[in-house]
Amino acid sequence: MTHPQPGPEVIIIGGGLAGLSTALRLCEAGRSVMVLEAEPEVGGRARTLQVGGEPVDRGFQSLFTAYPATARMLSDIGIGKRDLVAFDRGAVVHDGQRWSRMGTSPRGTLGFEWFGAGDVARLARLGAEVAGAPVQALLTGDERDEEMGEYLVRMGFSAGAIEGFFRPLFGVITADRQLRSDAGYFRFLMKMLLRGRAVIPVGGHGMISAWAAARVEQLGGEVRCGARVDEIVTDAHDRGRAVGVSVHGGEVIRGRSVVVATEAPAARALLADIDRQSSRALDLQPCGVTTLVYSLGASFHTGRTIVLNAAPVLNAAPVLNAAPAAGGGGDEPGAARIDLVCQESNLLRPGMGDGARLLATSVHGDGPAPDVDALAAEMERVAGEWNPGYPWARLARLDDVIVHPWAQFAVPPGVRADLPDAATGLENVFLAGDVTMHPSVEGAVASGERAAKVVGGYLARQPSPGG
């Protein structure tokens, strides 16, 4: 093992959106920062692969322009409107037999067949209420103690509105088709949908992390990929203070403070021996996903409309130039549930290659990943139902399979109230990540902003090295 050498003021473990958000704000404040990312490139769960020279996200991600911290980050790293492809407003719903369209105009909303008497007025009242409320008030209000489904019933929404709109849309955004996520989080998401647009970066979601890492380095920070941290090293005489980290391979990097910005399982492992309370607070229920990446000989679906699947036990998702979301399986105890979210990716950059890349993502909660052959067979079946004239067997080629057991975490009532904040039991070890706020891109980015403020305050109170 090498001897520790003088290092940066802040060591950030994890080069995902949370870690890079933390690094960006600290570098802007003039702090010396080193980001250590275990993978060969930054991005974490929002990383983008290249298939046939085209960007392919590792799984479905929701990005809304109204996310306040995310909008600030995008602006500060140079990603503007020209780099974001927006979904059309409104939605199209398929119930397994027929199509119906929901427009955003008063007439389009009133004509939506899934809404019963009074649903339009209830939706308008809900929209006005969340639009006028501060984000923090929505996230911390009493509604976080109630399940989303129960809240919608209490608000008087009809079964048609719940089954034809709320469940298909928010069931995918929250990775919980049973609508058990807390209603405070739902109200926050409603505000984001009403105040902005759903978008996809033209280079995939990994574009955000790549540009953020470049900006961190422009500001003097260091980003090291392929550097897996095995341990947070504490002071031999003061176990309540970290002196650096040990990287896989034996290197020890000294730093004045450490930020853990990894997924919950990795953060728990790093904190288990030095801060059991924070580690236990990260014992969360995961929502895993498996994504099949197809190359297509011709586009499967056109348009930028959000497509909701209201068929029984099927899933739903926004899609851009993509197959409407689809799925199958059953809700019986022990049944293997397969929910597919389909998105064509390389059409975000027209003219960059032949054919298309389609992502078919199965959300499988905290259970085992579905069998790949079963998923592929289900995708072919779904393709025949949604686009009967498309020769799937001839034009679709499975190129890759991405299994991610921790796509996000479940937030039933009470969970968010017990999440750890930026501080830990060690005076100079801090936390960032959506697991300290809520399971979204905004949760990750906003947590980085918060962690940077807390770390900056800590460093400002410390004597300068050698002083």
N, C-alpha and C positions, 0 to 999 in steps of 0.2 A: 504494500500500500504506500502511495506517495504521501509526503508530508503536506498538510494544508498550506496553501499559498494565499496571500492577501487577495480578496475577491471583491465583488460588487457590493453596493449597499443593499441590493435586493436580489435574491435568487427566486425565480418563479418556476415552480414545477408544473409543467403542462403548457403546451403551445396551442391550445384550443382558443375559442373565442374569449373565454373568461381570462385566461392567462395573458393573451395578447392585449385585451382591453386594459388590464392592470398595468402591463408593461408600457403601453402607449401613454397612459395618463402620468405614470411616474417619470417617464423620459421627458415628457413635456414640462414636468416640474423640475427638471434638471438632475434627477437622481440617476445613479449608475445602476443598470439593470442587466441581468442575464436570465434568459428564458431557456429552460432545459426541456426538450420534447423527446419522448421515448421513440416515437415513430420517425420514419425517414423524412417526413415533411410535416409542416404545421397543419392545423385544422381540426384535429380531433374528430368528433362525430360529424362535423360539417365539412370534412375533407372531400375533395372532388378527384375522381380518377380520370384517366385518359383511356378511352377505348376507341381504337381506330383513329386516333388523333383528335377525338372530340371529348368535351367535358361531360362526365357522368357523375352525378352525385351518388354518395354511398347509400343514401336512403332519402325518403321524402322529408323535406324541411319546410316549415312555414315561416315566411318572412313578410312582415307588414311594415309599410313605410311609416306608419304612425308610432312604431316603437320609438320612444324618445331617446334612450341611450344609444340604441342601434343607429338611429338617424344621425346622431352626433358623430359616432364613430365612422360611418360611411362617408360623411362629409369631410372629416378630418384626414382620412386616408386617400381621398380623391375619387371615391366612387360616387358618381352623380346619376341623375335620371337617365342619361343616355346609356348607362351600363346596367339598367334594370328593366326587365321586360315585365309589364303588368298584365294581370288577368283582366278580362273585360268585367265590367260591373254586372251584377245580377248572377243568376245561376240557372242551370238546367237540371231537372230531377228525372230519374228513371226509376220506376218501381218494379222492374222486372218484366213489365208488359208494355208500358206506354211512357211517352215523354211529356213533361210539362215544364214551362219556363216561368221563372220568377224575375221580373224586371225590378229596377230600382225606382222607377217613376211611381207616383200614386196609383195610376191605372194598372201598371204592371204588377204592383204588389196586391192590389185588390183582386186582380184576375187570377192569382195563384191558387190553383184548385186544392192544394193541401191545407189552406187556411180556412178555418171555420168562422162562424159569425163572431166578431169581436177580436179575432187574432191580429188583424192589421192594426187596430187601435192599441192593443196591448203591446205589440212590437214597437209602435211609435212611442208609447209612453216609456218603455224600457230603454229605447234608443236615446230619448231626451234625457232620461235620468243618468245613464252612464256617460253620455257625451259631456254633461256639465259637471261631472265629479272628477276630482283629482285622481290620478292613477293610484297613489298610495292609499287613498281612502277606499277605493274599490277593492284593493288587495287585502286590506286589513279590516274591512267592515264585518258586521255580524254574519253576513252571508257565507263567510268562509267556514262556518260551522254547520252548513247545510249542503246536502248533495245537490248537484245541478238539476237532476231529474225531478227531485222533490220540489226544488225552487220553482221550476217551470210550471209544475202542476199547481203549486200554491198561487202563482201569479195568474192562473186561469187559462193558460194556453191549452188548446184542444189537443186531443190525441193525434189528429192529422198534422198539426203544426210541429209537434214533437217528433213524430215519426218521419215526416216528409221534409223537414228543414233542420231542426236542432240536432237530432241524433245523427243523421248522415254527415253533417258538416263538423260539428264539435266532437263527434265520436272519433274522428281521425285526428283533429288538431290536438286533442288531449290523449290520444291513443287509448280511449276508454269508451267503447260503444254502449256500455251500460249507463253512462252519464253519472258516474259516481264521483267525479271530480268536484271539488268544493265550488259552490256557486259564486264566491268572491272572485276566484280565478276566471270563471266563465264571464262574469261581468267585465272584468278587465279585457278579455279577448274580444267581447262585443264592442267595447269602445275602440279597440284597435281596428276592427273591421269597418266600423262606421266612419272613423276619422281618416283612414288611409286606404291604400290599395295592397292587395297581395301581389308580390313580385318574386321574380327569380333573377339573380345576377346572370349576365350573358355568358360568363365563364364558369357557371356553377357556383354553389355556395362556398366552395373552397377559395374562390377568388377573394372573398372578404378576408380570410385568414392570411392569404399570400400577400395581399396589399398591406395588411396591418403589420405583418412581420417586416416587410420592406420599410415601412415608415418608422418602425421601432429602430431599425438599424440606421436609417438616415439620421435619427435623433441621437445616435451614439450608443444605443443598446446593443446587446449581443443576443442572437438567437441560435442555439445549438440544437440540431436535430440528431436523432440516433443516440441521445444521451439519457438513458434510463436511470432515474434516481432510485437507489435501493433503500436509503435510510436518511432521515434527518438527524444530523449529528448534534448532540447536546453537549453543553459545557460539563467537563468531568467534575467540577466542583459545584455546579448549579444546574440541576436537571430541568429547571424551569426556563432555561434560555438556550436557544440554538446557536451554534457557531458555524454551521454550514451544512452541506449535504454530501453524501457518498454516492458516487455515480458507479453504475455497473462497470466492472473492470478494475475498480480499486481507487480511482481518483477521488480525492476529497477537495471540494470547493468551499472556501470560507466565504461567509457573507454576514452582514450585520443584521439581516432579517430574511425570513423565508415565507413565501406565499405558496400554499398548496392549491393548485387550480386544475385538479384532475377530476375524472369521474369518481363517483362516490366509493366504489370498491377499492380503487387505488388510494384514495385519500384516507379511507379507513385503515388500510394496511400501514400507511406511513405514520399515522397518528396512534395506532393501537398501543404501542409501548410507552408513549410519552404523554398522551392526553386521551385517556380512555373515555372521558365524558364527551368530547367532541367526536371521537370515533364512533361511539354508540349512537350519537345523534344522526349519523350518516347511514344508519341501518334502514335503508329505504327499499320499497318494493319496485323492482325494475320493470320496464316495459321494453321487451326485446323486439327486434325486427330482423327479418331475412329478406334480402333484395336479390332478385334475379335480373341480370343485365342482358338484354337481348339486342342484337343487331337486326334491323329490319331492311328488307329489300325495297320497301316503299312505306310511306307514312301510313300509320294505322288510323289516325284521327286528326282532324284539323280544327282550328279555332282556339281561342284563348278563354273560353268560358269555363267557369267553375261548374263541374259536373258532380251532382250528388246522387248517390245510389240509395234509394229508399226501399229496395227489395228486402224482404225479411232476411235477417241474419247476415246481410251483406254489408260491406264497408263503403266508405265514400271518401272523396278527396277532391281538392282543386286540381285541375289538370290543364296543361298548356300544350297544344298540338299533341294531344295524347289520348290514349284510350280512356273512356270514362272509368272511374274507379269501380272495381268489382271484386267479388269474392264468393266464398261458398263455405261448406262445412256445416256444423250444427252447434246448437247451444246445449245439447244434452250433456249431463255430467260425464266427463271422461272423453267426450268427443274431440277430435282434432279439428280445431277451428282454423280456417284459412281465410284471411281477409286481405284482399289485394288492392294496392294503390298503384296505379299505373301512370307513368309520366314519360313522355318523349323528350329527350334532353337536347340533342345537338341541333334541333330546329331553332333553338335560342340564338344560334349563330348561323343564319342562312348562308348557303354557299360554301360552307367550310368542309363539306364532305358529302359523299353519296349515301343514300339511305337515311336511317334514323337509329337512334338508340332508345330503347324503351326500358324503363325500370318497373318491375312488378314487385312490390314490397308487401310482405306478410307481417302483420302485427301480431305477436304471440305472447304478449304480457310477460309474466315471470315463469312461464312454462318452457319446455324444451323447444328448440327450433323445429319447424315442420320438415318433413322429408322433402328433399329437393325434387325428386321425381314426382311426388304428389303435387307439389306446387306448380311444376311445369305442366302437368296434366290439367290442373285446374285453370291455369292461364290459357291453355289452348281451348278449353271448354268455354271459358268466359269470352275469349276472342270471337268464337263462333256465335255466341248470343248477342254480343254488342255490335259486331260488324260481320254479319253472315256472309257477305261477299268477299271478305278478305281471306286470301289463301295462306293462313297462318303457318301450316306445316311446311309450305314451300319457301316462305319469305322470312320466317323468324328463326334466328340462330342464337342459342344460349351461349353467351361469351364469358360470363362471370357470375359467381355467387358470393354475396357479402352477408355474413352473419354478424349481427351486432347485438349482444345480449343486454346492452344498456343504452338503448336509444334515448330514453328519458325515464323519469320516475313517476309513480302514481301519486296523486294529491287528493285523496279522499279527505273529508272534513277532519280538521285537527292536525294534519301532517305539516302544513306550511307554518303553523304557529309554533311548531317544535323544531324547525330547522335551525341549525347553528348560524350565527352571524359571522362577520369577518374576523372577530377576535377568537382566540383559542385559549387553552389553559397555560400556554407558554407565552411569555411576554413579547417575544419577537417572532412568533409564528402566526400566520394569518391564513384565512380561507377565502377563496373566490370560487365561483362556479354557480350554475343554475341551481345546484343542490343547496345553496344558501338563500334562494329566493323563490323561483318558480320554474317549471320545466319548459323553457322556451329560449329562443335566440336572445330575446330581450333580457331574460333572467340571467343568462351567462354574461352578456355585455354589461348590464347594469351592475352586476356583482363585482365586475372588475373595476368599474368606476368607484364603487364604494370601498373596495379593498385598498385601492390606491390612496384614497383620502385617509383611511385609517393608518396605513403604513407610513404615509408622509407625515402624519401627526406624530407617530411614534418616533420616527427618525429626527424630527425637529426638536424633540425633547431630550435627545441623547447628546452627550458631549462628542465632539468631533474626534475621530481616531487620533490618538497620540496627544489629545488636548488635555 
